[in-house]
Amino acid sequence: MAQVSMTVRMDSELKKAFDSLCNEFGMSSNTAMNVFAKAVVQRGRIPFEIKGDSAARSDEERKTVKKAVENED
């Protein structure tokens, strides 16, 4: 199957937090996006919840994620 590239724009702080969390899951952000896309297409909905070890995250990382999400509005 042919591979294509996809560009996703997001806040740099959100990207940093996303990469860090994907690393906790043992995968790259690219792999995480592919897992997400395949599951959505197969099921026709967002079918799962992924959680990291939030206790392992620093207060600074939590603030970064919160700020990035708030700035999306």
ZAVEX-392988 format. One record per atom (N, C-alpha, C, O): residue in three letters; atom name; x, y, z. Coordinates in steps of 0.1 Angstrom, whole numbers, padded with zeros to 4 digits. Layout:
BEGIN
[pt "Ala" "CA" [X Y Z]];
...
//
This chain:
BEGIN
[pt "Met" "N" [0008 -0012 0000]];
[pt "Met" "CA" [0000 0000 0000]];
[pt "Met" "C" [0009 0012 0000]];
[pt "Met" "O" [0019 0013 0007]];
[pt "Ala" "N" [0005 0022 -0008]];
[pt "Ala" "CA" [0013 0034 -0009]];
[pt "Ala" "C" [0012 0043 0003]];
[pt "Ala" "O" [0002 0044 0009]];
[pt "Gln" "N" [0023 0049 0007]];
[pt "Gln" "CA" [0023 0057 0019]];
[pt "Gln" "C" [0022 0072 0014]];
[pt "Gln" "O" [0028 0075 0004]];
[pt "Val" "N" [0016 0080 0022]];
[pt "Val" "CA" [0015 0094 0019]];
[pt "Val" "C" [0018 0102 0032]];
[pt "Val" "O" [0018 0096 0043]];
[pt "Ser" "N" [0022 0114 0031]];
[pt "Ser" "CA" [0025 0123 0042]];
[pt "Ser" "C" [0013 0131 0045]];
[pt "Ser" "O" [0005 0135 0037]];
[pt "Met" "N" [0011 0134 0058]];
[pt "Met" "CA" [0000 0143 0063]];
[pt "Met" "C" [0007 0153 0072]];
[pt "Met" "O" [0014 0149 0081]];
[pt "Thr" "N" [0003 0166 0071]];
[pt "Thr" "CA" [0008 0176 0079]];
[pt "Thr" "C" [-0003 0180 0089]];
[pt "Thr" "O" [-0014 0182 0085]];
[pt "Val" "N" [0000 0180 0102]];
[pt "Val" "CA" [-0009 0184 0112]];
[pt "Val" "C" [-0003 0196 0119]];
[pt "Val" "O" [0008 0196 0124]];
[pt "Arg" "N" [-0011 0207 0120]];
[pt "Arg" "CA" [-0007 0219 0127]];
[pt "Arg" "C" [-0012 0219 0141]];
[pt "Arg" "O" [-0024 0216 0143]];
[pt "Met" "N" [-0003 0221 0150]];
[pt "Met" "CA" [-0007 0223 0164]];
[pt "Met" "C" [0003 0232 0171]];
[pt "Met" "O" [0014 0234 0167]];
[pt "Asp" "N" [-0002 0237 0183]];
[pt "Asp" "CA" [0007 0245 0191]];
[pt "Asp" "C" [0019 0237 0195]];
[pt "Asp" "O" [0019 0225 0197]];
[pt "Ser" "N" [0031 0245 0195]];
[pt "Ser" "CA" [0043 0238 0197]];
[pt "Ser" "C" [0044 0232 0211]];
[pt "Ser" "O" [0050 0221 0213]];
[pt "Glu" "N" [0038 0238 0221]];
[pt "Glu" "CA" [0038 0232 0235]];
[pt "Glu" "C" [0029 0220 0235]];
[pt "Glu" "O" [0032 0210 0242]];
[pt "Leu" "N" [0018 0220 0228]];
[pt "Leu" "CA" [0009 0208 0227]];
[pt "Leu" "C" [0017 0196 0220]];
[pt "Leu" "O" [0016 0185 0225]];
[pt "Lys" "N" [0025 0199 0210]];
[pt "Lys" "CA" [0033 0189 0203]];
[pt "Lys" "C" [0043 0183 0212]];
[pt "Lys" "O" [0045 0171 0212]];
[pt "Lys" "N" [0049 0192 0220]];
[pt "Lys" "CA" [0059 0187 0229]];
[pt "Lys" "C" [0053 0178 0240]];
[pt "Lys" "O" [0059 0167 0243]];
[pt "Ala" "N" [0042 0182 0245]];
[pt "Ala" "CA" [0035 0173 0255]];
[pt "Ala" "C" [0030 0160 0248]];
[pt "Ala" "O" [0031 0150 0255]];
[pt "Phe" "N" [0025 0161 0236]];
[pt "Phe" "CA" [0020 0149 0229]];
[pt "Phe" "C" [0032 0139 0227]];
[pt "Phe" "O" [0030 0127 0229]];
[pt "Asp" "N" [0043 0144 0222]];
[pt "Asp" "CA" [0055 0136 0220]];
[pt "Asp" "C" [0059 0129 0233]];
[pt "Asp" "O" [0063 0117 0233]];
[pt "Ser" "N" [0059 0137 0244]];
[pt "Ser" "CA" [0063 0131 0257]];
[pt "Ser" "C" [0054 0120 0261]];
[pt "Ser" "O" [0058 0110 0266]];
[pt "Leu" "N" [0041 0122 0259]];
[pt "Leu" "CA" [0031 0112 0263]];
[pt "Leu" "C" [0032 0100 0254]];
[pt "Leu" "O" [0031 0088 0259]];
[pt "Cys" "N" [0034 0102 0241]];
[pt "Cys" "CA" [0035 0090 0232]];
[pt "Cys" "C" [0048 0082 0236]];
[pt "Cys" "O" [0048 0070 0236]];
[pt "Asn" "N" [0058 0089 0240]];
[pt "Asn" "CA" [0070 0082 0245]];
[pt "Asn" "C" [0067 0074 0257]];
[pt "Asn" "O" [0073 0063 0258]];
[pt "Glu" "N" [0059 0079 0266]];
[pt "Glu" "CA" [0055 0071 0278]];
[pt "Glu" "C" [0048 0058 0273]];
[pt "Glu" "O" [0049 0047 0279]];
[pt "Phe" "N" [0040 0059 0262]];
[pt "Phe" "CA" [0033 0047 0257]];
[pt "Phe" "C" [0042 0038 0249]];
[pt "Phe" "O" [0038 0027 0245]];
[pt "Gly" "N" [0054 0042 0247]];
[pt "Gly" "CA" [0064 0034 0239]];
[pt "Gly" "C" [0063 0035 0224]];
[pt "Gly" "O" [0066 0025 0217]];
[pt "Met" "N" [0057 0046 0219]];
[pt "Met" "CA" [0056 0048 0205]];
[pt "Met" "C" [0059 0062 0201]];
[pt "Met" "O" [0059 0071 0209]];
[pt "Ser" "N" [0061 0064 0188]];
[pt "Ser" "CA" [0063 0078 0183]];
[pt "Ser" "C" [0049 0084 0181]];
[pt "Ser" "O" [0039 0078 0181]];
[pt "Ser" "N" [0050 0098 0179]];
[pt "Ser" "CA" [0037 0105 0177]];
[pt "Ser" "C" [0031 0101 0163]];
[pt "Ser" "O" [0019 0100 0161]];
[pt "Asn" "N" [0040 0097 0154]];
[pt "Asn" "CA" [0035 0093 0140]];
[pt "Asn" "C" [0028 0080 0142]];
[pt "Asn" "O" [0017 0078 0136]];
[pt "Thr" "N" [0033 0070 0149]];
[pt "Thr" "CA" [0027 0057 0152]];
[pt "Thr" "C" [0013 0059 0159]];
[pt "Thr" "O" [0003 0053 0155]];
[pt "Ala" "N" [0013 0068 0169]];
[pt "Ala" "CA" [0001 0071 0176]];
[pt "Ala" "C" [-0010 0076 0167]];
[pt "Ala" "O" [-0022 0073 0168]];
[pt "Met" "N" [-0006 0085 0157]];
[pt "Met" "CA" [-0016 0091 0148]];
[pt "Met" "C" [-0021 0080 0138]];
[pt "Met" "O" [-0033 0080 0135]];
[pt "Asn" "N" [-0013 0071 0134]];
[pt "Asn" "CA" [-0017 0060 0126]];
[pt "Asn" "C" [-0026 0050 0133]];
[pt "Asn" "O" [-0036 0046 0127]];
[pt "Val" "N" [-0023 0047 0145]];
[pt "Val" "CA" [-0032 0038 0154]];
[pt "Val" "C" [-0046 0045 0155]];
[pt "Val" "O" [-0056 0038 0153]];
[pt "Phe" "N" [-0046 0058 0158]];
[pt "Phe" "CA" [-0058 0065 0159]];
[pt "Phe" "C" [-0066 0065 0146]];
[pt "Phe" "O" [-0078 0062 0146]];
[pt "Ala" "N" [-0060 0068 0135]];
[pt "Ala" "CA" [-0067 0069 0122]];
[pt "Ala" "C" [-0073 0055 0118]];
[pt "Ala" "O" [-0084 0054 0114]];
[pt "Lys" "N" [-0065 0045 0120]];
[pt "Lys" "CA" [-0070 0031 0116]];
[pt "Lys" "C" [-0082 0027 0125]];
[pt "Lys" "O" [-0091 0022 0120]];
[pt "Ala" "N" [-0081 0030 0138]];
[pt "Ala" "CA" [-0092 0026 0147]];
[pt "Ala" "C" [-0104 0034 0144]];
[pt "Ala" "O" [-0115 0028 0144]];
[pt "Val" "N" [-0103 0047 0141]];
[pt "Val" "CA" [-0115 0055 0137]];
[pt "Val" "C" [-0121 0050 0125]];
[pt "Val" "O" [-0134 0049 0124]];
[pt "Val" "N" [-0113 0047 0115]];
[pt "Val" "CA" [-0119 0042 0102]];
[pt "Val" "C" [-0125 0028 0104]];
[pt "Val" "O" [-0136 0026 0099]];
[pt "Gln" "N" [-0119 0019 0111]];
[pt "Gln" "CA" [-0124 0006 0113]];
[pt "Gln" "C" [-0138 0006 0120]];
[pt "Gln" "O" [-0147 -0002 0117]];
[pt "Arg" "N" [-0139 0015 0130]];
[pt "Arg" "CA" [-0150 0015 0139]];
[pt "Arg" "C" [-0160 0026 0136]];
[pt "Arg" "O" [-0172 0025 0141]];
[pt "Gly" "N" [-0156 0035 0128]];
[pt "Gly" "CA" [-0165 0046 0125]];
[pt "Gly" "C" [-0168 0056 0137]];
[pt "Gly" "O" [-0178 0063 0137]];
[pt "Arg" "N" [-0159 0056 0146]];
[pt "Arg" "CA" [-0160 0064 0158]];
[pt "Arg" "C" [-0146 0064 0165]];
[pt "Arg" "O" [-0137 0057 0162]];
[pt "Ile" "N" [-0145 0073 0175]];
[pt "Ile" "CA" [-0133 0073 0183]];
[pt "Ile" "C" [-0135 0062 0193]];
[pt "Ile" "O" [-0143 0063 0202]];
[pt "Pro" "N" [-0127 0051 0192]];
[pt "Pro" "CA" [-0131 0039 0199]];
[pt "Pro" "C" [-0123 0036 0212]];
[pt "Pro" "O" [-0126 0026 0219]];
[pt "Phe" "N" [-0114 0044 0216]];
[pt "Phe" "CA" [-0106 0041 0228]];
[pt "Phe" "C" [-0101 0053 0235]];
[pt "Phe" "O" [-0101 0064 0230]];
[pt "Glu" "N" [-0097 0050 0247]];
[pt "Glu" "CA" [-0090 0060 0256]];
[pt "Glu" "C" [-0076 0056 0259]];
[pt "Glu" "O" [-0074 0044 0262]];
[pt "Ile" "N" [-0067 0065 0257]];
[pt "Ile" "CA" [-0053 0061 0260]];
[pt "Ile" "C" [-0049 0070 0272]];
[pt "Ile" "O" [-0051 0082 0272]];
[pt "Lys" "N" [-0043 0064 0282]];
[pt "Lys" "CA" [-0039 0071 0294]];
[pt "Lys" "C" [-0024 0068 0296]];
[pt "Lys" "O" [-0019 0058 0294]];
[pt "Gly" "N" [-0018 0079 0301]];
[pt "Gly" "CA" [-0004 0077 0305]];
[pt "Gly" "C" [-0003 0077 0320]];
[pt "Gly" "O" [-0014 0078 0327]];
[pt "Asp" "N" [0008 0076 0326]];
[pt "Asp" "CA" [0010 0076 0340]];
[pt "Asp" "C" [0011 0091 0344]];
[pt "Asp" "O" [0021 0097 0345]];
[pt "Ser" "N" [-0001 0097 0347]];
[pt "Ser" "CA" [-0002 0111 0350]];
[pt "Ser" "C" [0006 0114 0363]];
[pt "Ser" "O" [0010 0125 0365]];
[pt "Ala" "N" [0008 0105 0372]];
[pt "Ala" "CA" [0015 0107 0384]];
[pt "Ala" "C" [0030 0110 0381]];
[pt "Ala" "O" [0037 0117 0388]];
[pt "Ala" "N" [0035 0104 0369]];
[pt "Ala" "CA" [0049 0106 0365]];
[pt "Ala" "C" [0051 0120 0359]];
[pt "Ala" "O" [0062 0124 0357]];
[pt "Arg" "N" [0040 0126 0355]];
[pt "Arg" "CA" [0042 0139 0348]];
[pt "Arg" "C" [0045 0150 0358]];
[pt "Arg" "O" [0039 0150 0369]];
[pt "Ser" "N" [0053 0159 0355]];
[pt "Ser" "CA" [0056 0170 0363]];
[pt "Ser" "C" [0045 0181 0363]];
[pt "Ser" "O" [0037 0181 0354]];
[pt "Asp" "N" [0045 0189 0373]];
[pt "Asp" "CA" [0036 0200 0374]];
[pt "Asp" "C" [0037 0209 0361]];
[pt "Asp" "O" [0028 0214 0356]];
[pt "Glu" "N" [0050 0211 0357]];
[pt "Glu" "CA" [0053 0219 0346]];
[pt "Glu" "C" [0047 0213 0333]];
[pt "Glu" "O" [0041 0221 0325]];
[pt "Glu" "N" [0047 0200 0331]];
[pt "Glu" "CA" [0041 0194 0319]];
[pt "Glu" "C" [0026 0195 0320]];
[pt "Glu" "O" [0020 0198 0310]];
[pt "Arg" "N" [0020 0194 0332]];
[pt "Arg" "CA" [0006 0196 0333]];
[pt "Arg" "C" [0001 0210 0329]];
[pt "Arg" "O" [-0008 0212 0322]];
[pt "Lys" "N" [0009 0220 0334]];
[pt "Lys" "CA" [0006 0234 0330]];
[pt "Lys" "C" [0008 0236 0315]];
[pt "Lys" "O" [0000 0243 0309]];
[pt "Thr" "N" [0018 0230 0309]];
[pt "Thr" "CA" [0020 0231 0295]];
[pt "Thr" "C" [0008 0226 0287]];
[pt "Thr" "O" [0003 0232 0278]];
[pt "Val" "N" [0003 0214 0291]];
[pt "Val" "CA" [-0008 0208 0284]];
[pt "Val" "C" [-0021 0216 0286]];
[pt "Val" "O" [-0028 0219 0276]];
[pt "Lys" "N" [-0023 0221 0298]];
[pt "Lys" "CA" [-0035 0229 0301]];
[pt "Lys" "C" [-0035 0242 0293]];
[pt "Lys" "O" [-0045 0246 0287]];
[pt "Lys" "N" [-0023 0248 0292]];
[pt "Lys" "CA" [-0022 0261 0285]];
[pt "Lys" "C" [-0024 0258 0270]];
[pt "Lys" "O" [-0031 0266 0264]];
[pt "Ala" "N" [-0019 0248 0265]];
[pt "Ala" "CA" [-0020 0245 0250]];
[pt "Ala" "C" [-0035 0242 0247]];
[pt "Ala" "O" [-0040 0247 0237]];
[pt "Val" "N" [-0042 0235 0255]];
[pt "Val" "CA" [-0056 0232 0253]];
[pt "Val" "C" [-0064 0244 0254]];
[pt "Val" "O" [-0073 0246 0246]];
[pt "Glu" "N" [-0062 0252 0264]];
[pt "Glu" "CA" [-0069 0265 0266]];
[pt "Glu" "C" [-0067 0274 0254]];
[pt "Glu" "O" [-0077 0281 0250]];
[pt "Asn" "N" [-0055 0274 0248]];
[pt "Asn" "CA" [-0053 0283 0237]];
[pt "Asn" "C" [-0059 0279 0224]];
[pt "Asn" "O" [-0059 0286 0214]];
[pt "Glu" "N" [-0064 0267 0223]];
[pt "Glu" "CA" [-0071 0262 0211]];
[pt "Glu" "C" [-0084 0269 0209]];
[pt "Glu" "O" [-0089 0269 0197]];
[pt "Asp" "N" [-0090 0274 0219]];
[pt "Asp" "CA" [-0104 0281 0217]];
[pt "Asp" "C" [-0103 0294 0210]];
[pt "Asp" "O" [-0113 0300 0208]];
//
